[in-house]
């Protein structure tokens, strides 16, 4: 039987090509703190996982908490079968209540091991590959409208046809941002106005009403579920929920309340690929389209996103993203690479990555 021998934990800084990433509530990050997990087994099969929390003020998660949490649960996993994914997740939940983001890189690394152990790419285990590629969106960091439109033009030339505009600031400035960017897009290009919980209800309605004649999606305008539901009932715009969808229970409540048309699945927010697959499959059964992504990350996280996305039927796959193209640092030549606004999940076993461990440096700690 294959067993976990040790768990190594690394910290990797991911500086951004654009210098900074800005969104609502005046949040801004220039260097992301990513945690990488390496699981070693008695069969000499290695698995990698990654989680990057988008700083400490986006979700109830923070980088240092990942490492502290792994120290709490890691010992209980030594000697366990990493391919027994339900048991691994039950062990983690037994030793740490909540804190899904802590468990995500461990679960991801176990999936990597499962793929290598059974000699299959993860997309095959996750349900098969649908379509030749996965369409990507490009997130446009919040700044003045002219700069944002300039970046949209740049990324259009690179092949993107879907854009997630970071709004959630002052309503008059957001209205200008949305109108200007929509005016330079083609008819079939997709524009999502993503407020990242940044508006109060009246602000959201002012922006929505001022842009009612434009072809846009509205994403997570307010911080609470109740506020979002109130806004949803007063608009006929396609409505996306993200931050408030963190479990199956949250999804079912939103579905029954008719609170959204689409959701965002962030792998670490749900707790890893095991629970994200469950949520994904439930969305398919309920007829809900999805953006499949994570909070942030590098080559490992991007690879995991690609496998979950590419194994999702195209009809339900609204978009995905390639975070490794945002960062200055790459640590695997085998990670999915964007081409004409799309990427493809690898056909190699597991996540399909060959990690350059020299770029990771020495582990912060090892659990034996």
N, C-alpha and C positions, 0 to 999 in steps of 0.2 A: 504493500500500500504506500502511496506517496504521502509524505508528511512534511509539515513546515518545520524546518530546522532553525531558522533565524529570520528576523525582520530588521532590515537596515533603513534608517530614516535620514533623508538629506534635505537641506535647505538650498534652494536655488533662486537667485534674483533674476527677474525677467524685465530688463529695461525696455521701454517702448520706442519704436522707430519714430513715432510722431512727437515724442518728448513727454506727453502726458495724455491721460484719458480722463475726461470730465463728464459728470452727469449731475442729476438733480441734487438738491440740498447742499450745493457747493462742494460736492465730493470730487476729489481729484487724486489720481495716483500716477506717478512717473516710473516707479520700479515696483513690479509685483513680486510678492514673497510667495514662492511656490514650494510645496512640500512634496517630495518624491519618495515613494516607498519601494523598496526592493525586498521581495520575499524569496529566500533560498529554501530548497527542499532536499530531502535525502536522495532524490533521484537526479540531482544536479540540474533540474529544470528551474529556471529563474523567472519570476513574474514582476512586472513593474506597474505601479499606479501613481497617480498624481492628483493633487487638489490645490487649487489657487482660489482664495476666498474673495477676491476683488476688494482687498483691504478690510478694515474692521467695522465699517459703517454702512455696508450695503445690506447684508443679511445678518441674522444672529449667528455669526461665524467670524473667526479671526485667525490669522496665520499661526500665531503661537499656540492657540488652542488646539490646532491639529496635532502638533507634536506632543503636547501635554496629554491629550486624550489617547493617543496611540500608546503612550507609556502606561496608561490605565488598563487598556484592553489587550495589549500585545502579548503579555505573558500567557494569557488564557488560550491563545491560538497556537502556541508552540506544541508540536506533536499532532495537530489536527490535520485532516485531509483537506487541502485547499480546493480540491475539485468538488467537494461536498458543499456547495455554495449556500444552501439553506441552513446547514449546521453552522457554518462560519458566521452568517448573519445573525443567527439566534445567539451564538456565543457573544458576539459584539453587543447585541441589544441587552443581553443579560448582565453584562458588566458595565455598561454605560447607557443610561436612559437618554434618548434624544441624541443631539449632537451628530446629526446625519453626516455632516461634512467630514467629521473625524474618521468615519467608517468607510467613506467612499474610496480612498486610494487603496485600502486593504482589499476591499471587494474587487476593485478593478484589477489589482495585481493577481488575485486568485483566478479571475476570468482569463487573464493572460496565460497563466499556468495551465488552466483547463484546455485552452486552445492548443497549446504546445504539446500537452500530454496526450491529447486525442488526435493530434496532427490535423487541426482544422483552423481556418481563420474564424475570428469571432462572429463575423456577419453570418456565417453558415449556422453556427450554434444559436444565434439570436433570431433566426427565422428565415435566412436566405437573403439573396441580394436582389433588389428591385431596381430596375433601370440601369443605364450605363454610368450615371454619375449622380451626385447630389448637388442641388443648387444652393448657393451660399448667399447670405446677406452680409453687408458691410455696415458695421456700427460707426456712426459719425459722431465723434466726441463733441460735447456742447461748447460752443463759442459763438461769436457773432455770426449772423446769417450769411454774410458774404464769404467768410472763411469756410463755413460749413458747405455752402454750395460749390465752392472751389474744390473741396475735397471730393464731393460727390462726382463732379466732372472728371476728376482724376481717376476715381475708382470705376467709373463707367467705362473708361478707356481700357481698364484692366479686365473687363468682362462682367463685372457685377451688374445685376438687374434688380436687385433687392437691397433696400437701404433702411436701416433702423436709425432714425434721427433722434438724438438725445435732447429731449425737451424737458418739461417739468420745471422751468424757470419762471420768469415774469411773463404773464399771459401775452402782453403786447409783443414782446420779443419772440415768444414761441410762435405766435401767429405769423410774424414776419419770416421766421425760419422755415416754417412749413410751406407757406405760399411761395417763397423764392425757390426752394428746392423742388417742389412739385412742378414748378414752371419749366425747369430744365430737364425734366425726365420725359421719357417716351410714354406713350399711352399705356403700354403693357408693363412698364416698370412698376415695382411695388415699393410703396413708401409707408413705413410704420412710424408713427409719432409716439415714441416711448418716453413716458414721463417718469418712469422708475419711482413711482409713489410721490412725485414732487408737487402735485397740485392739491389744493383744497377743492371741494366739490364745485363751488361757484367758479373758481378759476378754470377747472376742466370744462365746464359747460360753456363758458365764454369762448375758450379756444375752439371747442368743437363746433359751436354755432357760427363762429367767424370763418370756419373752414368747411362748412357743411356741403359746399358745392364741389369740393375737391375729392379726388380718389385717394383716400388714406385709410389706414388702420389706426385704431387707438389702443395703446398698450398701457396697462396698469397705471391709470391716472392718479389714483389716490392710495394712501397707505393701508387703509383697512378694507377688509372684504365688504363690510356694510356700505362704506362710502362708494366703493367701486360699483356695487350693485345699484345704488341710487343713481349714479351717473349713467350706467348702462341702460336703465329703464327710460332714460330721457333722450336717447340717441339711437339712430338706426345705422350708425357706422359699425363696420366689423370690429369686434371687441376682443382683445387679447388679455388674459390674465397670466401673470408670471410669478411675482414674489409671493402671492398668497396661495399658490398651488404647490404645497410641499408634502402632500400625502394623497393616498387613495381617498381618504375621507373628505379632504378638501376638494378634490376633483368631483366626487359624487354630489357634494352639496352644491357646488357651482353649476353642475349639469342640471340638477333638479330645480335650481332657482333660475335657470336660463340666464346665468350671469356672464356668459362669454360665448364666443364662437370658436376661439382657438386658445391653446395654452402653450406656454414654454416649459419644456422639461429640461431642467438643469441637473445633470447627473449627480453632482455633489449635494445639491439641495435635497434630493430624494434619498441619498444614502448609498449610491453606487449603481452599477449596471444591473444588478439583480432586481432591485426595486424599481429602477427606471424602466426596465423591460416590462414589468408588471403594469406600470402606469401607462406605458406606450400601448401595450396590447389592449388594455381597457379602453383607451381612447379610440383605437381602431374599431372595437365592438360598438362603441357609443357614437361613432361617426364624427369625432372631433379631430380637426387638423392640428398639427404640432410644429413648433420650432424645437429642434433637438440640439442641445448645446450643453454648456456648463457655465459656471460663473466666469472663469478665465482658465488659463493654463498654457502649457507649451506643447511639445511634440507628443507626449504620452496622452495628455487629456484630449488633444485634437484627434489622435488616432481612435480613442475610445468613442468620441463623438461620431466619427465617420462610420464606425461599425454599427452603432445603434441606429444612426440615420439611414444608412444604406440598406439595412435589414427591415426598414419600415416601408410598407406599400406607398408608392408615389402619391397616390390620391390623398393620403393623410399627412404627407411630408410638406409642410409649408416652407420651411427653410432650415438652414443649419449655419455653422460658422467655423472658420479656420483660424483659431487664435494664434497658432504658431506663425502666421504671416504678419501679425501685429508686433511681434517681439524682435529685438535685435539678436537674441541668442537662440540658436537651435542646437540640439544635442543628439539628434538622430537623423541620418540621411534618408531613412526609410519612412519617415512620417508623411502623411498625406500632404500633397502640394497642390495649391490652387492652380487651375488652368481655365481661363475664360469664365471666371466666376463660379467654378464647380470644383469639387474634389471627388476622389474615389477611395473606397475602403480597400486596404491591402488584401491580396490573396495569400499572403504568407501566414504561417501559423500564429495563433494568438492575436495580439495586437498588431503583429507584423513589423515590429521595431527592432533595430539593433542599436541599443543605447550606447553612446560614447561616455563610458563611466568616468573617464578622466575629466570631463566637463562638469561632472557632478561634485567633484572634490571628495573629501573624506566624509563619511557619515557622521551626523551629529551624535547618534547613539545607535547601538545594536541591541536588540532584545533576543536573548538566547533561552 
